[in-house]
Structures are given as C-alpha cells and as structure tokens.
Amino acid sequence: MATATVPSVSFRQIGEALQPVFDPEIRLSIVDLGLIYGAEITPGEKGPAVRVRMSLTTPACPYGPMLLASAHSALARIPGVKDVDVDLVFTPSWDPRTMATEEAKEQLGLF
C-alpha cells in the first residue's frame, strides 16, 4: 500500500510568493520594503502550515487590511500549503533605513 507524500514548503517559496505583493502608496514589494519580519513553517498531516509576521509602514496605514489579505492570498497559493496565518506586528517599528533592501532604499531616496 502506497502512502501519500506530504508536500514540503521552503522559506524561498514564501519569499517568492510575497514578492509580488506591493504597497500601493510606495509601489514597492512588501518583501523589498522589509515589512516581512519572519516566517514559520509547521509540518502537518495533510500539508504544512505557514505563519508570517509582518508590519506596515505605519500603524494607521489605510491599506493595511488589503495588504494583509494580499499576503494571505499569496501564501495560500503556494502548492501544498494547507493553513496560512498572517500576524500583524509593530515591534520593532518599521524603519526603511535598516529594513529595506538596497534597491528599495535607492527608490525611496534613502542614502
């Protein structure tokens, strides 16, 4: 009797899935902006669960709910993922000078 193989998920897949999610005001990826604070992959019987901690550019960001929903949808489309949780956190406070990629800093005019 053959057993079903439970698919695995990598942190690379998580990053690639979130890369196309853009902050509509800044027009940069939430990954490049450094808004993703961490990810966890928990194996499960039917497939892995993915939990991501992310922030927003400001606590009062009017696009916050849309960004969280977009991140959730992007993660749910990773093949094999059975459960997704996106936690909104504000500690530490987002600082593009230390958290954004060099390319994003350049586009933001930070040197």
ABEGO torsion letter per residue (X at the ends): XBBBBBBBBBAAAAAAAAAABBBAAAGBBAAAAGABAEBBBBBBAAEBBBBBBBBBABAABAAAAAAAAAAAAAAAABBGBABBBBBBBAOBBBBAAAABBAAAAAAAGBX
